[in-house]
Amino acid sequence: MQKSRRTMKRAHTERLSPAAQTNQNYAVACCVLLFLLSMIVVFLHTRPLLSIVIVGTKIEGGIIFVLLTFWSALVAIVSDTRHGLATDSSGSISNGNLYYFSWAGLAMGVALVLSFIKSIWGFDVTAELRNRAKRLQYWACLGILGLIQMGSSARLFDNHCGRNNHGLGEGEIASIKFCRRCQLGIVLGIFSAVGSMAMLGLKIGVTSSDKVLRLLFTAELVMSWVMVTMQAVGVAFLTSEEGPGAPLNNLFYSSWGSLGSSLVLAASCIEDWSAAGMAVKAGRRGRDTVSGEEGETLLFREGLT
């Protein structure tokens, strides 16, 4: 019993350190500041005379930027396994309310930014992603999930496998298998983020001949299935019993989310590929047929193979 108590004491040494306590106090201060700012803005919006001071002004934009910044910092702190408030030493969620509402607050901050951009400059980011080219929003989602997957894996590796783990208890020092799987998560996250950003750039920038569009579609089809294969392997290793994503944490959700997004992309590409095949058959019967999506179509004319 005494040995168990000593181990537990060592395991929580770093969480009780001055640096950890400072971060925890910062998280509490963030919550208080976010609540007060939100209530003040809501109050100003409900007063006609005061609303003109803030609605659609630079002041509101600055407040939204501050809220988004603090929400991002709060999510990083509460989900940290070393001194986080919502996770334990294994990375598992120990305080669901704090964990999920922190992420919900960050999502609301992003929604506020998008709404502010739309109201001030008339630019609807979500509609642009949806209408500019098919599957564009899914590639953006996969890129964001890849960044979360990379960051979560890197954080777990630093906390449990890095050189600065002298303050950890016996139960918190990770095995070689755990550390290698963290490295796998980092590689998968980097590949997903870079690959998705590359596809986004190509789909937005390429609007030239039909031959180039067909090559782009082929590259997108291959890339989507590569993502499916890699993320399927990642889910198998990262979220298994000895993996860093076995507990419910950021890595668990981002890994499964990346796999889901990849499957949606692959299914959509297969659907367009099947439609293109039908268009080729129709073109051979003497009709000009257009297949694909608006702004990024696959054009098949009579005689094309």
ZABA-647040 format. One record per residue: residue in three letters; x, z, y of N, C-alpha, C in turn. Coordinates in steps of 0.05 Angstrom, whole numbers, plus 32768, in hexadecimal, padded with zeros to 4 digits. Layout:
 type n_px n_pz n_py ca_px ca_pz ca_py c_px c_pz c_py
  ALA    X    Z    Y     X     Z     Y    X    Z    Y
...
This chain:
 type n_px n_pz n_py ca_px ca_pz ca_py c_px c_pz c_py
  MET 8011 8000 7FE8  8000  8000  8000 8011 8000 8019
  GLN 8027 8011 8018  8038  8012  8030 8047 7FF7 8034
  LYS 804F 7FEA 801D  805C  7FD0  8020 8049 7FBC 802C
  SER 8030 7FBD 8023  801C  7FAA  802E 8018 7FAE 804B
  ARG 8018 7FC7 8054  8015  7FCD  8070 802D 7FC3 8080
  ARG 8045 7FC7 8075  805D  7FBD  8083 805C 7F9F 8086
  THR 8054 7F91 8070  8052  7F74  8071 803E 7F6B 8086
  MET 8027 7F78 8087  8012  7F71  809A 801D 7F76 80B7
  LYS 802C 7F8B 80BA  8036  7F92  80D5 804A 7F7C 80DE
  ARG 805B 7F73 80CB  806E  7F5E  80D2 805F 7F44 80D8
  ALA 8049 7F3F 80C9  803A  7F27  80CC 802D 7F25 80E8
  HIS 8028 7F3B 80F3  801B  7F3B  810D 802E 7F43 8124
  THR 8048 7F44 811E  805B  7F4B  8132 805A 7F39 814A
  GLU 805B 7F1E 8144  805D  7F0B  815A 8042 7F09 8169
  ARG 802C 7F0E 815B  8012  7F0E  8169 8010 7F25 817D
  LEU 801F 7F3A 8178  801E  7F51  818A 8035 7F51 819D
  SER 8045 7F3C 819E  805B  7F3A  81B0 8051 7F35 81CD
  PRO 8061 7F3B 81E1  8058  7F36  81FC 8050 7F1A 8202
  ALA 805E 7F06 81F6  8056  7EEA  81FB 803A 7EE4 81F0
  ALA 8035 7EEE 81D8  801B  7EEA  81CC 8005 7EF8 81DC
  GLN 800A 7F10 81E4  7FF7  7F1F  81F4 7FF1 7F11 820F
  THR 8006 7F05 821B  8003  7EF6  8234 7FF0 7EDE 822F
  ASN 7FF4 7ECF 8219  7FE3  7EB9  8214 7FC7 7EC1 820E
  GLN 7FC3 7ED7 8201  7FA8  7EE1  81FB 7F9A 7EE9 8215
  ASN 7FA9 7EF6 8227  7F9E  7EFD  8241 7F97 7EE4 8251
  TYR 7FA8 7ED0 824F  7FA3  7EB7  825D 7F8A 7EAA 8252
  ALA 7F85 7EAC 8238  7F6C  7EA0  822C 7F54 7EAE 8238
  VAL 7F55 7EC8 823A  7F3E  7ED7  8245 7F3A 7ECF 8262
  ALA 7F50 7ECD 8271  7F4E  7EC5  828D 7F42 7EA9 8290
  CYS 7F4A 7E97 827E  7F3F  7E7C  827E 7F21 7E7C 827A
  CYS 7F18 7E8C 8267  7EFB  7E8E  8261 7EEC 7E98 827A
  VAL 7EF6 7EAD 8286  7EE9  7EB8  829E 7EE8 7EA4 82B5
  LEU 7EFF 7E96 82BA  7F00  7E83  82CF 7EEE 7E6B 82CA
  LEU 7EED 7E62 82B1  7EDC  7E4B  82AA 7EBE 7E52 82AE
  PHE 7EB7 7E6A 82A6  7E9B  7E73  82A9 7E94 7E75 82C7
  LEU 7EA5 7E81 82D7  7E9F  7E84  82F3 7E9D 7E69 8302
  LEU 7EB0 7E57 82FC  7EAF  7E3D  8309 7E96 7E2E 8301
  SER 7E8F 7E2F 82E8  7E77  7E21  82DE 7E5E 7E2C 82EC
  MET 7E5C 7E46 82EE  7E44  7E52  82FA 7E43 7E4B 8318
  ILE 7E5A 7E4B 8325  7E5A  7E45  8342 7E51 7E28 8347
  VAL 7E5B 7E15 8336  7E53  7DF9  8339 7E35 7DF6 8333
  VAL 7E2B 7E03 831E  7E0F  7E01  8318 7DFE 7E0C 832F
  PHE 7E06 7E22 833B  7DF8  7E2D  8352 7DF8 7E19 836A
  LEU 7E0F 7E0D 836F  7E10  7DFA  8385 7DFF 7DE1 8380
  HIS 7DFD 7DD9 8367  7DEC  7DC2  8361 7DCF 7DC7 8365
  THR 7DC7 7DE0 8362  7DAA  7DE7  8364 7DA1 7DEC 8381
  ARG 7DB4 7DEC 8394  7DAE  7DF0  83B0 7DB0 7DD6 83BF
  PRO 7D9B 7DCB 83C9  7D9C  7DB1  83D6 7DB0 7DB0 83ED
  LEU 7DB1 7DC5 83FE  7DC3  7DC4  8415 7DE0 7DC7 840C
  LEU 7DE5 7DD5 83F7  7E01  7DD9  83EE 7E0A 7DC3 83DB
  SER 7DF7 7DB5 83CE  7DFF  7DA1  83BA 7E0E 7D89 83C7
  ILE 7E08 7D83 83E0  7E15  7D6D  83ED 7E33 7D72 83F1
  VAL 7E3B 7D8C 83F0  7E57  7D93  83F4 7E67 7D8D 83DB
  ILE 7E5A 7D8D 83C3  7E69  7D8B  83AB 7E62 7D73 8399
  VAL 7E48 7D6B 8399  7E3F  7D56  8387 7E4C 7D3B 838E
  GLY 7E5B 7D30 837B  7E67  7D16  8380 7E7E 7D16 8393
  THR 7E8A 7D2D 8398  7EA0  7D2F  83AB 7EBA 7D34 839D
  LYS 7ED0 7D33 83AC  7EEA  7D3A  83A0 7EEC 7D57 8397
  ILE 7EDC 7D68 83A4  7EDC  7D84  839C 7ED2 7D86 837F
  GLU 7EBC 7D78 8379  7EB1  7D79  835E 7EC5 7D6D 834A
  GLY 7ED2 7D57 8352  7EE6  7D4B  8340 7EFD 7D5E 833B
  GLY 7F06 7D6D 8350  7F1B  7D80  834C 7F13 7D96 8339
  ILE 7EFB 7DA0 833C  7EF1  7DB6  832B 7EEF 7DAC 830E
  ILE 7EE5 7D94 830A  7EE4  7D89  82EF 7EFF 7D87 82E2
  PHE 7F13 7D7E 82F2  7F2E  7D7C  82E8 7F39 7D97 82E1
  VAL 7F34 7DAB 82F1  7F3D  7DC7  82EB 7F2F 7DD1 82D1
  LEU 7F15 7DCC 82CE  7F07  7DD4  82B6 7F13 7DC7 829D
  LEU 7F18 7DAD 829F  7F23  7D9F  8288 7F3E 7DA9 8281
  THR 7F4E 7DAF 8295  7F69  7DB9  8290 7F68 7DD5 8282
  PHE 7F57 7DE6 828C  7F56  7E01  8281 7F49 7E01 8265
  TRP 7F36 7DEF 8261  7F2A  7DED  8246 7F3F 7DE3 8232
  SER 7F50 7DD0 823A  7F65  7DC6  8228 7F79 7DDC 8221
  ALA 7F80 7DEB 8235  7F93  7E01  8231 7F86 7E17 821F
  LEU 7F6D 7E1C 8223  7F5F  7E30  8213 7F5D 7E28 81F6
  VAL 7F57 7E0F 81F1  7F56  7E05  81D5 7F71 7E08 81C8
  ALA 7F87 7E01 81D6  7FA2  7E03  81CB 7FA9 7E20 81C4
  ILE 7FA0 7E33 81D4  7FA7  7E4F  81CF 7F97 7E5B 81B9
  VAL 7F7D 7E57 81B9  7F6C  7E64  81A5 7F70 7E59 8189
  SER 7F79 7E40 8187  7F7C  7E34  816C 7F99 7E36 8162
  ASP 7FAA 7E43 8171  7FC6  7E47  8169 7FC8 7E5C 8153
  THR 7FD5 7E56 813D  7FD7  7E69  8127 7FEA 7E80 812D
  ARG 7FFC 7E7D 8140  800F  7E92  8146 8004 7EA8 8157
  HIS 7FF6 7EA1 816C  7FEA  7EB6  817D 7FCD 7EAF 8185
  GLY 7FC1 7E9D 8175  7FA6  7E94  817C 7F91 7EAA 8178
  LEU 7F7C 7EA8 8187  7F67  7EBC  8185 7F51 7EB4 8171
  ALA 7F50 7E9A 816A  7F3A  7E91  8158 7F44 7E8A 813D
  THR 7F5E 7E8C 8137  7F69  7E85  811D 7F7B 7E9C 8113
  ASP 7F7D 7E9E 80F8  7F8F  7EB2  80ED 7FAA 7EA5 80E7
  SER 7FBB 7EB4 80D8  7FD6  7EAA  80D3 7FD7 7E91 80C2
  SER 7FC2 7E8C 80B1  7FC2  7E75  80A0 7FB6 7E5C 80AE
  GLY 7FAC 7E60 80C7  7FA0  7E4A  80D5 7F82 7E49 80D2
  SER 7F77 7E5A 80C1  7F5A  7E5A  80BC 7F4B 7E66 80D4
  ILE 7F33 7E5C 80D9  7F23  7E66  80F0 7F1A 7E82 80EA
  SER 7F21 7E94 80FB  7F19  7EB0  80F8 7F03 7EB8 810C
  ASN 7F00 7EA9 8121  7EEC  7EAE  8135 7EDE 7E94 813C
  GLY 7EC9 7E8E 812D  7EBB  7E75  812F 7EB0 7E70 814B
  ASN 7EA4 7E84 8157  7E98  7E81  8171 7EAD 7E78 8186
  LEU 7EC4 7E85 8186  7ED9  7E7E  8199 7EE4 7E63 8194
  TYR 7EE8 7E5C 817A  7EF5  7E43  8173 7EE2 7E2B 817A
  TYR 7ECA 7E2C 8170  7EB8  7E15  8174 7EAE 7E12 8191
  PHE 7EAA 7E29 819E  7EA1  7E26  81BA 7EB7 7E1E 81CC
  SER 7ED0 7E24 81C5  7EE7  7E1A  81D5 7EE8 7DFB 81D3
  TRP 7EE5 7DF1 81BB  7EE5  7DD3  81B7 7ECC 7DC7 81C5
  ALA 7EB5 7DD5 81C3  7E9D  7DCB  81D0 7EA1 7DCA 81EF
  GLY 7EAE 7DDE 81FA  7EB4  7DDE  8216 7EC7 7DC7 821E
  LEU 7EDB 7DC2 820E  7EEC  7DAB  8213 7EDD 7D91 8213
  ALA 7ECB 7D8E 81FF  7EBB  7D75  81FD 7EA9 7D72 8216
  MET 7E9E 7D89 8220  7E8D  7D87  8238 7E9E 7D80 8250
  GLY 7EB7 7D8A 8251  7EC9  7D83  8267 7ECF 7D65 8267
  VAL 7ED3 7D59 8250  7ED7  7D3C  824E 7EBE 7D2D 8257
  ALA 7EA7 7D37 824E  7E8D  7D2B  8257 7E8A 7D2C 8275
  LEU 7E91 7D42 8281  7E8F  7D45  829E 7EA2 7D30 82AC
  VAL 7EBA 7D2D 82A2  7ECC  7D19  82AE 7EC1 7CFD 82AC
  LEU 7EB6 7CF6 8295  7EAA  7CDB  8292 7E92 7CD7 82A4
  SER 7E82 7CEC 82A7  7E6A  7CEA  82B8 7E73 7CE8 82D5
  PHE 7E87 7CF7 82DD  7E91  7CF5  82F9 7E9C 7CDA 82FF
  ILE 7EAB 7CCE 82ED  7EB6  7CB3  82F1 7E9F 7C9F 82F4
  LYS 7E8B 7CA2 82E4  7E74  7C8F  82E5 7E65 7C92 82FF
  SER 7E61 7CAA 8309  7E51  7CAE  8321 7E61 7CA6 833A
  ILE 7E7B 7CA9 833A  7E8B  7CA3  8352 7E93 7C86 8353
  TRP 7E9E 7C7C 833D  7EA9  7C60  833D 7E96 7C4D 832E
  GLY 7E81 7C56 8322  7E6F  7C45  8313 7E7B 7C39 82FA
  PHE 7E8F 7C46 82EF  7E9C  7C3C  82D7 7E94 7C4D 82C0
  ASP 7E85 7C42 82AD  7E7B  7C50  8296 7E8F 7C4C 827F
  VAL 7E9F 7C61 827A  7EB5  7C5E  8266 7EAA 7C5A 824A
  THR 7E95 7C6A 8243  7E8A  7C67  8228 7E7D 7C4C 8223
  ALA 7E6E 7C42 8238  7E62  7C28  8235 7E77 7C12 8234
  GLU 7E8D 7C15 8243  7EA2  7C02  8243 7EB0 7C00 8227
  LEU 7EB4 7C18 821C  7EBF  7C18  8201 7EAD 7C0B 81EC
  ARG 7E93 7C0F 81F1  7E7F  7C05  81DD 7E7B 7BE7 81E1
  ASN 7E7C 7BDD 81F9  7E75  7BC1  81FE 7E8D 7BAE 8201
  ARG 7EA4 7BB9 8208  7EBB  7BA8  820C 7EC3 7B99 81F3
  ALA 7EC4 7BA7 81DC  7ECA  7B9B  81C3 7EC0 7BAE 81AD
  LYS 7EB8 7BA2 8197  7EAD  7BB1  8181 7EC2 7BC3 8175
  ARG 7EBA 7BDB 816D  7ECB  7BEF  8160 7EE0 7BFB 8173
  LEU 7EDE 7BF5 818C  7EF2  7C00  819F 7EF0 7C1E 81A1
  GLN 7ED7 7C29 81A1  7ED4  7C45  81A3 7EDE 7C54 818A
  TYR 7EDC 7C47 8173  7EE5  7C53  815B 7F04 7C55 815A
  TRP 7F11 7C40 8164  7F2E  7C41  8166 7F37 7C57 817A
  ALA 7F29 7C5A 8190  7F2F  7C70  81A3 7F2B 7C8B 8196
  CYS 7F16 7C8E 8187  7F11  7CA8  8179 7F26 7CAD 8165
  LEU 7F2F 7C99 8156  7F44  7C9D  8142 7F5E 7CA4 814F
  GLY 7F64 7C99 8166  7F7C  7CA0  8175 7F7C 7CBD 817E
  ILE 7F66 7CC6 8188  7F64  7CE2  8190 7F67 7CF5 8179
  LEU 7F59 7CEF 8162  7F5B  7CFF  814A 7F78 7CFF 8140
  GLY 7F86 7CE8 8142  7FA2  7CE7  813A 7FB3 7CFA 814A
  LEU 7FAE 7CFB 8164  7FBD  7D0D  8175 7FB9 7D2B 816D
  ILE 7F9F 7D31 8168  7F99  7D4D  815F 7FA6 7D53 8145
  GLN 7FA5 7D40 8132  7FB2  7D43  8118 7FD0 7D47 811B
  MET 7FDD 7D38 812B  7FF9  7D3A  8130 8000 7D55 813C
  GLY 7FF1 7D5C 8152  7FF7  7D75  815F 7FF2 7D8E 814E
  SER 7FDD 7D8E 813E  7FD7  7DA4  812D 7FEC 7DA7 8117
  SER 7FF4 7D91 810B  8009  7D92  80F7 8023 7D9C 8102
  ALA 802A 7D93 811A  8043  7D9B  8127 8042 7DB9 812E
  ARG 802B 7DC2 8137  8029  7DDF  813E 802B 7DF0 8125
  LEU 801E 7DE8 810F  8021  7DF7  80F6 803D 7DF7 80EB
  PHE 804A 7DE0 80EE  8066  7DDE  80E5 8078 7DF0 80F5
  ASP 8075 7DF0 810F  8085  7E01  8121 8081 7E1F 811B
  ASN 8067 7E26 8117  8060  7E42  8113 8069 7E4D 80F8
  HIS 8069 7E3D 80E3  806E  7E47  80C8 8087 7E3B 80BB
  CYS 8092 7E26 80C6  80A9  7E19  80B9 80C1 7E16 80CC
  GLY 80BD 7E1B 80E5  80D2  7E17  80F9 80E7 7E2D 80F8
  ARG 80FB 7E29 8109  8111  7E3D  8109 8109 7E57 8116
  ASN 80F5 7E57 8127  80ED  7E6F  8135 80D7 7E7E 8126
  ASN 80DB 7E82 810C  80C6  7E90  80FD 80D0 7EAB 80F3
  HIS 80E4 7EB6 8101  80EF  7ED0  80F8 80DB 7EE7 80FC
  GLY 80C7 7EE4 810C  80B3  7EF9  8110 809C 7EF8 80FD
  LEU 809C 7EE5 80EA  8085  7EE2  80D8 8088 7EF5 80C0
  GLY 8071 7EFC 80B5  8070  7F0C  809D 8074 7EFA 8084
  GLU 8075 7F07 806D  8079  7EF8  8055 8063 7EE4 804F
  GLY 804A 7EEC 8056  8033  7EDA  8051 8031 7EC3 8064
  GLU 8041 7EC3 807A  803F  7EAF  808E 8056 7E9A 808D
  ILE 806B 7EA0 807D  8080  7E8D  807A 8078 7E78 8066
  ALA 8077 7E5F 806E  806C  7E4A  805D 807F 7E41 8048
  SER 8074 7E35 8033  8083  7E29  801D 808E 7E0E 8025
  ILE 80A0 7E03 8015  80AB  7DE8  801B 8095 7DD3 8019
  LYS 8083 7DD6 8006  806D  7DC3  8003 805C 7DC3 801B
  PHE 8056 7DDB 8026  8045  7DDD  803E 8053 7DCF 8055
  CYS 806C 7DD4 8059  807B  7DC8  806F 807C 7DAA 806D
  ARG 8080 7D9F 8055  8081  7D82  8052 8066 7D76 8057
  ARG 8051 7D84 8050  8036  7D79  8056 8030 7D7A 8074
  CYS 803B 7D8E 8082  8039  7D8E  809F 8047 7D76 80AB
  GLN 805F 7D6F 80A0  806D  7D57  80A9 805D 7D3E 80A3
  LEU 804F 7D3D 808C  803E  7D27  8086 8027 7D24 809B
  GLY 801C 7D3B 80A2  8007  7D3A  80B7 8011 7D30 80D2
  ILE 802A 7D37 80D9  8035  7D2D  80F2 8038 7D0F 80F1
  VAL 8043 7D05 80DA  8047  7CE8  80D7 802C 7CD9 80D8
  LEU 8018 7CE3 80CA  7FFE  7CD6  80CA 7FF1 7CD6 80E5
  GLY 7FF4 7CED 80F3  7FE9  7CEF  810E 7FF6 7CDB 8122
  ILE 8011 7CD9 8120  801F  7CC6  8132 8017 7CAA 812B
  PHE 8015 7CA3 8112  800E  7C88  810A 7FF1 7C81 8113
  SER 7FDF 7C94 810F  7FC3  7C8F  8118 7FC1 7C8C 8136
  ALA 7FCF 7C9D 8145  7FCD  7C9B  8162 7FDA 7C82 816D
  VAL 7FF2 7C7B 8163  8000  7C63  816D 7FF1 7C4A 8164
  GLY 7FE9 7C49 814A  7FDB  7C32  8141 7FC1 7C2D 814F
  SER 7FB2 7C43 8154  7F98  7C40  8162 7F9C 7C37 817F
  MET 7FB0 7C42 818D  7FB6  7C3A  81A8 7FBE 7C1C 81A9
  ALA 7FCE 7C14 8195  7FD6  7BF7  8195 7FBE 7BE5 8191
  MET 7FAC 7BED 817F  7F94  7BDD  817A 7F82 7BDD 8193
  LEU 7F80 7BF3 81A1  7F70  7BF4  81B9 7F7C 7BE1 81CE
  GLY 7F96 7BE1 81D1  7FA3  7BCF  81E5 7F9E 7BB2 81DE
  LEU 7FA0 7BAB 81C4  7F9D  7B90  81BC 7F80 7B87 81BF
  LYS 7F6D 7B98 81B8  7F51  7B90  81BA 7F47 7B8D 81D7
  ILE 7F53 7B9E 81E8  7F4C  7B9C  8205 7F5A 7B84 8212
  GLY 7F73 7B80 820B  7F83  7B6C  8219 7F81 7B4F 820F
  VAL 7F7B 7B4C 81F4  7F7C  7B31  81E9 7F60 7B24 81EC
  THR 7F5F 7B0F 81FB  7F46  7B00  81FF 7F4B 7AE2 81FF
  SER 7F5F 7ADA 81EF  7F68  7ABD  81F0 7F59 7AAD 81DB
  SER 7F67 7A9B 81CE  7F5B  7A88  81BC 7F4F 7A95 81A3
  ASP 7F3E 7A85 8196  7F31  7A8E  817E 7F45 7A94 8168
  LYS 7F5B 7A85 8166  7F6F  7A8A  8152 7F7C 7AA6 8156
  VAL 7F82 7AAD 816F  7F8D  7AC8  8174 7F79 7ADE 816E
  LEU 7F5F 7AD9 8173  7F4B  7AED  816D 7F48 7AF0 814F
  ARG 7F4B 7ADB 8140  7F49  7ADD  8123 7F61 7AED 8118
  LEU 7F79 7AE8 8124  7F90  7AF8  811C 7F8D 7B15 8123
  LEU 7F81 7B1B 813A  7F7C  7B36  8142 7F69 7B44 812F
  PHE 7F54 7B35 8127  7F41  7B40  8115 7F4E 7B47 80FA
  THR 7F5F 7B35 80F0  7F6D  7B39  80D7 7F7F 7B52 80D9
  ALA 7F8D 7B55 80F0  7F9E  7B6C  80F4 7F8D 7B86 80F5
  GLU 7F76 7B84 8101  7F64  7B9C  8103 7F5A 7BA3 80E7
  LEU 7F53 7B8F 80D7  7F49  7B94  80BC 7F5F 7BA1 80AB
  VAL 7F77 7B97 80AD  7F8D  7BA2  809D 7F94 7BBF 80A7
  MET 7F95 7BC2 80C1  7F9B  7BDC  80CC 7F87 7BF1 80C5
  SER 7F6D 7BEA 80C5  7F58  7BFD  80BE 7F5A 7C07 80A2
  TRP 7F61 7BF5 808F  7F64  7BFD  8073 7F7E 7C0C 806E
  VAL 7F93 7C06 807E  7FAB  7C16  807C 7FA5 7C32 8085
  MET 7F95 7C35 809B  7F8E  7C50  80A4 7F7D 7C5F 8090
  VAL 7F6B 7C51 8083  7F5A  7C5D  806E 7F6C 7C68 8058
  THR 7F7F 7C58 804E  7F90  7C60  8038 7FA1 7C78 8040
  MET 7FAE 7C76 8058  7FBF  7C8C  8061 7FB0 7CA6 8065
  GLN 7F99 7CA4 8072  7F8A  7CBC  8078 7F7E 7CC8 805E
  ALA 7F77 7CB7 804B  7F6D  7CC1  8031 7F83 7CD1 8023
  VAL 7F9C 7CC7 8024  7FB2  7CD6  8019 7FB7 7CEF 8029
  GLY 7FB4 7CED 8043  7FB8  7D05  8054 7FA4 7D1A 804E
  VAL 7F8B 7D13 804C  7F76  7D27  8045 7F7C 7D34 802B
  ALA 7F84 7D24 8017  7F8A  7D30  7FFD 7FA0 7D44 7FFE
  PHE 7FB5 7D3F 800D  7FCC  7D51  800E 7FC9 7D67 8023
  LEU 7FBD 7D60 803A  7FBC  7D74  8050 7FA6 7D89 804C
  THR 7F90 7D81 8040  7F79  7D93  803E 7F77 7D9F 8022
  SER 7F8A 7D9A 8010  7F89  7DA6  7FF6 7F91 7DC4 7FF8
  GLU 7F91 7DD1 7FE1  7F95  7DEE  7FE1 7FAE 7DF8 7FEE
  GLU 7FC4 7DE9 7FEA  7FDE  7DF1  7FF6 7FE5 7DE2 800F
  GLY 7FD2 7DD3 801A  7FD7  7DC4  8032 7FD2 7DD4 804B
  PRO 7FDE 7DCB 8062  7FD9  7DDA  807B 7FBD 7DD7 8086
  GLY 7FAE 7DC3 807C  7F92  7DBF  8085 7F7E 7DCA 8072
  ALA 7F87 7DDA 805E  7F74  7DE6  804B 7F5F 7DF8 8059
  PRO 7F68 7E0A 806B  7F54  7E1A  807A 7F45 7E08 808E
  LEU 7F2E 7E11 8097  7F20  7E03  80AC 7F2F 7E07 80C6
  ASN 7F3D 7DF2 80CF  7F4C  7DF3  80E8 7F4D 7DD7 80F4
  ASN 7F5C 7DD5 810A  7F5E  7DBB  8118 7F67 7DA4 8105
  LEU 7F7B 7DAB 80F4  7F86  7D96  80E2 7F71 7D8D 80CE
  PHE 7F61 7DA0 80C4  7F4C  7D99  80B0 7F38 7D86 80BD
  TYR 7F2E 7D8D 80D4  7F1A  7D7C  80E1 7F25 7D61 80EA
  SER 7F3E 7D61 80F5  7F49  7D48  80FE 7F50 7D35 80E7
  SER 7F58 7D40 80D0  7F5F  7D30  80B9 7F46 7D22 80AE
  TRP 7F31 7D32 80AA  7F18  7D26  80A0 7F0B 7D13 80B5
  GLY 7F0D 7D1A 80CE  7F03  7D09  80E3 7F12 7CEE 80E4
  SER 7F2C 7CEF 80E0  7F3C  7CD6  80E0 7F34 7CC5 80C8
  LEU 7F30 7CD1 80B1  7F28  7CC2  809A 7F0C 7CB6 809E
  GLY 7EFA 7CC5 80AA  7EDF  7CBA  80AF 7EDF 7CA3 80C3
  SER 7EEF 7CA6 80D8  7EF1  7C90  80EC 7EFD 7C77 80E0
  SER 7F12 7C7B 80CF  7F1E  7C64  80C2 7F0B 7C56 80AF
  LEU 7EFA 7C65 80A1  7EE6  7C59  808F 7ED2 7C49 809F
  VAL 7EC9 7C53 80B6  7EB6  7C45  80C7 7EC3 7C2B 80D1
  LEU 7EDC 7C2C 80D9  7EEA  7C14  80E3 7EEC 7BFF 80CC
  ALA 7EF4 7C08 80B5  7EF8  7BF6  809F 7EDD 7BE9 8097
  ALA 7EC8 7BF9 8096  7EAD  7BEF  808E 7EA3 7BDA 80A3
  SER 7EA8 7BE0 80BD  7EA0  7BCD  80D1 7EAF 7BB3 80D0
  CYS 7EC9 7BB4 80CA  7ED9  7B9C  80C7 7ED0 7B8C 80AF
  ILE 7ECA 7B99 8099  7EC0  7B8B  8081 7EA5 7B7D 8087
  GLU 7E95 7B8B 8096  7E7B  7B7F  809E 7E7F 7B65 80AE
  ASP 7E90 7B66 80C1  7E96  7B4E  80D1 7EA3 7B38 80C1
  TRP 7EB5 7B40 80AF  7EC2  7B2D  809D 7EAD 7B1F 808B
  SER 7E9A 7B2E 8081  7E85  7B21  8071 7E74 7B0E 8081
  ALA 7E6E 7B17 809A  7E5E  7B05  80AC 7E6E 7AEC 80B3
  ALA 7E88 7AEE 80B5  7E99  7AD7  80BB 7E99 7AC4 80A4
  GLY 7E99 7ACF 808B  7E98  7ABD  8074 7E7E 7AAE 8072
  MET 7E69 7ABB 8079  7E4F  7AAD  807A 7E4F 7A97 8090
  ALA 7E5D 7A9D 80A6  7E5E  7A89  80BC 7E6E 7A71 80B4
  VAL 7E83 7A75 80A4  7E93  7A5E  809B 7E82 7A4C 8089
  LYS 7E72 7A58 8077  7E61  7A48  8066 7E4C 7A39 8076
  ALA 7E41 7A46 808B  7E2D  7A39  809C 7E3A 7A22 80AB
  GLY 7E53 7A26 80B4  7E61  7A12  80C3 7E67 79F9 80B2
  ARG 7E6C 79FD 8099  7E71  79E7  8087 7E58 79D6 8082
  ARG 7E41 79E2 8087  7E28  79D3  8085 7E21 79C4 809E
  GLY 7E34 79C5 80B2  7E30  79B4  80CA 7E26 79C3 80E2
  ARG 7E29 79DE 80E2  7E1F  79ED  80F9 7E36 79FD 8105
  ASP 7E35 79FF 811F  7E48  7A10  812D 7E3D 7A2D 812C
  THR 7E4D 7A3F 8121  7E44  7A5A  811E 7E58 7A6D 812A
  VAL 7E4D 7A80 8139  7E5E  7A95  8145 7E58 7AAF 8136
  SER 7E6E 7ABD 812F  7E6B  7AD6  8121 7E7E 7AEA 812D
  GLY 7E76 7B03 812E  7E88  7B17  8138 7E7B 7B28 814D
  GLU 7E8A 7B2D 8163  7E80  7B3F  8177 7E83 7B33 8192
  GLU 7E75 7B3E 81A6  7E76  7B34  81C1 7E91 7B39 81CD
  GLY 7E9D 7B24 81D8  7EB7  7B27  81E5 7ECE 7B25 81D1
  GLU 7EC8 7B26 81B7  7EDD  7B24  81A3 7ED1 7B17 818A
  THR 7EC9 7AFD 818C  7EBA  7AF0  8177 7ECD 7AE1 8165
  LEU 7EC3 7ADC 814D  7ED0  7ACA  813B 7EC1 7AB0 813A
  LEU 7ECD 7A9B 8144  7EBF  7A81  8147 7EC7 7A6F 8130
  PHE 7EB3 7A66 8121  7EB8  7A55  810A 7EA8 7A3B 810F
  ARG 7EB6 7A25 8111  7EA9  7A0B  8115 7EAB 79FA 80FB
  GLU 7E9C 79E5 80FB  7E9C  79D4  80E4 7EB8 79C9 80DE
  GLY 7EC1 79CC 80C6  7EDB  79C2  80BE 7EF0 79D7 80BD
  LEU 7EEB 79F0 80CA  7EFE  7A05  80CA 7EFE 7A13 80AF
  THR 7F15 7A1A 80A4  7F16  7A28  808B 7F24 7A43 8090
